[in-house]
Amino acid sequence: MLNQIPRPVQVTLYKFFFLYVGIGILGALLSWAMSDFALLLLSIGVLIFGTIRAFGLLLRVRSGDYRVLDGTVRSDTMHPFRSCHTLIIANEYGVARRILVAGKHLLIPERKYRLYLLYKDDEGYGTSLPDMMAPAQTMLGYELWTQSLQNVE
């Protein structure tokens, strides 16, 4: 089932799923120890809705609703008031592309990476919105570009 999904994306899915399961189980154990019915209901709700979100993300990834960007990172600038950063990545032909990526994945400039981004139609935004208002893309994972990655293609 997960064999068709790239390894960095698999790791992200596992983390996402086990985080919600861990929070739900820990909350259920604490509510049992404290005999608190409200905390038990909240923990079960976190467990159920977190699992639904994780399987929704799994279905999106399995359907190929992500894109792969290969290239050299030219700059990676963190935004101080948002949990995102501006990434300028150039492909093998030297054409640079500027994208806004959510999260705190700071990449080292002048290194080659393969990025896995959750697909979002960003054609309408382009440069018309400032960085503080533009929607950010979700990074599912990344890997350092090595010779073994080139042999796969």
N, C-alpha and C positions, 0 to 999 in steps of 0.2 A: 504494500500500500504506500509506504513512504519511500520506496526505492527510487521512484522517478523524480523525487524532489531533491534538489541540491543540498549538500551537507550543512552549509551555514543556515539555510532556511529551516531544515529539520531541527537544528539546535534551538532556534528561536521559537518554533512551535512547541517543543518539549518544555522550554522554560515557561512559556505563556501558560500551558496547560497545568504543569505541576505547581506553578505559583498559586493559581486559583484553587486547585485541589488542596494544597498545603494550608492555605488560609482557611478554607472551609473546614478541614479536619481539625486544625488547631482551635478554631472558634468553637466547634462542637465539643471538643474535649474540655475546653475551659468552661463552657456553659454547663456541661455535665458536672464538673467539679464544683461549680458555684451554685448549682441547681437554679439556673437562670433560663427560663423558657424563652424569653424575648431574644437573648443572645443566641440561643439554639436556632430559632427561626431565621435570624439574620445570617447566621453561618451557613445554614442550609440554602438560603437564597443566594449567597455569594457562590457557593459550590455549584448550584444549578445554573445560574446565569453566566458564571465564568466558564463552565464547561460548554455551554451553548455558544458563547463567543469564540472559544478555542476551536470548536468544531466548525463554526462558520468561517474562521480564518483558514482552517485546514481545507475546507471545500473550495475556497477562493484560490488557494495555492495549487491544489490538485487540478483545478480547471485551467491553470496557466494564467491566472489574472495577476501576473507580476512581470516585470521586465528586467532584463539583464543589461547592465552597462559595463563595458570593458574600456579601460583607459588609464591614463596617467593623471593623478590628482595634481592640479596646478596650485590651488589654494583651498583652504578649509577655514572659514571664519565663523566663529561662534557668535550668536546674537545674545546679548546680555539679558534681555527681558523676555525672551522666548526660549523654549526648550528645543531649539533647532539651530541649524547652521547652514551657511551658504557654501556650496561645494562647486568648484570649477574643475571639470574633468575633461581631458582632451583624448580623443580616440587616436588610433594608430596613424591617421592621416593628418593629425595636428589640429583638427577642428574642435574648438573648445565649446563646452556646453555648461551653462550655469543652472544649477538646480538648488532648491531649498529642501533640505532633508530634516525630518523630525528626529529627535533623539539626541543623545550625547556621544555619538560615534565620531570621535575626532580622528581623521585619517592623516597620515604623514604625507606632506607634499613631496612631489617628484618620485613617488612610488607608483607602480602599476597595481591596480585593483580590479576585481570583478565585483560589482555591486548588484544586489538583488533588491529591487524596489517594488513595493505593492503598486499595482497599476492604478493610476488616477489620470483622468483626462485633463491635462493642464494646458491645452492649446489656447484657450480663451484668455489666459492670464498673461503669459509672456512677460514683457517688461512694463505692462500698463499699471501694475500695482507695486507699491513699495514693498520691501521685504517684510515689514512689520504687519502687512495686511495680506500678503500672498499665502495661499494654502501650502503647507509643507507636505512632502512625500514621505511615506513610511518606509524606512529601510528594514527589510527582512533579514539582512545579513550581508556580509562581505568577506572576501578572501583575497589574500595577497596573490598577485599574478605571478605564477611560476612556470617553468618549462613544462611541467606535467599538465597544466591547464591548456597550454597551447597544443599539446599532442592530442587532447581530447577532441578538439575541433578539427 
